[in-house]
Amino acid sequence: MITQEIEIGKEQARREGKPEEMLEKIAQGKLSKFYKDSTLLNQEFIKDNKMTIRQYLQSVDKQLTVTAFKRYTLSL
């Protein structure tokens, strides 16, 4: 899955005309951004955007873990 996403990122960068030697770094950057935006523990903590949810949980209690997560959206 990860290697497939990296290849997709490389192909997108290639179509944008980016240099071949930069494709790997660009694809890795896109993958990192995806994880940062799409996974709970890697998202920025809303009250202090200098730390992630994972870092906040560790600062509260080293043994603290997430056991459930629910996402709600409002549609108007």
GIQUI-V654959 format. One record per residue. RES is the residue in three letters. SS is DSSP state (2 for helix, 1 for strand, 0 for the rest). BURIAL is + if it has 9 or more other C-alpha atoms within 8 Angstrom, else -. D_CENTER is the distance of its C-alpha to the mean C-alpha in Angstrom with 2 decimals. Layout:
res/ss/burial/d_center
RES/SS/BURIAL/D_CENTER
RES/SS/BURIAL/D_CENTER
This chain:
res/ss/burial/d_center
MET/0/-/14.66
ILE/2/-/12.39
THR/2/-/15.43
GLN/2/-/16.01
GLU/2/+/12.68
ILE/2/+/13.46
GLU/2/+/16.93
ILE/2/+/15.97
GLY/2/+/14.09
LYS/2/+/17.23
GLU/2/-/19.51
GLN/2/-/18.04
ALA/2/+/18.44
ARG/2/+/21.87
ARG/2/-/22.93
GLU/0/-/22.07
GLY/0/-/24.49
LYS/0/+/22.32
PRO/0/-/24.18
GLU/2/-/23.95
GLU/2/-/23.33
MET/2/-/20.10
LEU/2/+/18.57
GLU/2/+/16.89
LYS/2/-/15.22
ILE/2/+/14.18
ALA/2/+/12.74
GLN/2/+/10.81
GLY/2/-/9.49
LYS/2/+/8.54
LEU/2/+/6.83
SER/2/-/4.87
LYS/2/-/4.33
PHE/2/-/3.87
TYR/2/+/1.87
LYS/2/+/2.10
ASP/2/-/4.39
SER/2/-/5.41
THR/0/-/6.02
LEU/2/-/8.82
LEU/2/-/9.18
ASN/2/+/6.09
GLN/0/+/7.03
GLU/1/+/9.90
PHE/1/+/13.25
ILE/0/-/15.36
LYS/0/-/18.49
ASP/1/-/17.25
ASN/1/-/14.21
LYS/1/-/14.80
MET/1/+/13.49
THR/1/+/10.72
ILE/2/+/12.03
ARG/2/-/12.50
GLN/2/-/14.50
TYR/2/+/16.45
LEU/2/+/17.44
GLN/2/+/18.58
SER/2/-/20.57
VAL/2/-/22.35
ASP/0/-/23.23
LYS/0/-/22.22
GLN/0/-/23.08
LEU/0/-/21.11
THR/0/-/18.76
VAL/0/-/17.27
THR/0/-/19.67
ALA/0/-/18.98
PHE/0/-/16.78
LYS/0/-/18.11
ARG/0/-/16.73
TYR/0/-/19.42
THR/0/-/19.85
LEU/0/-/22.97
SER/0/-/24.74
LEU/0/-/27.67
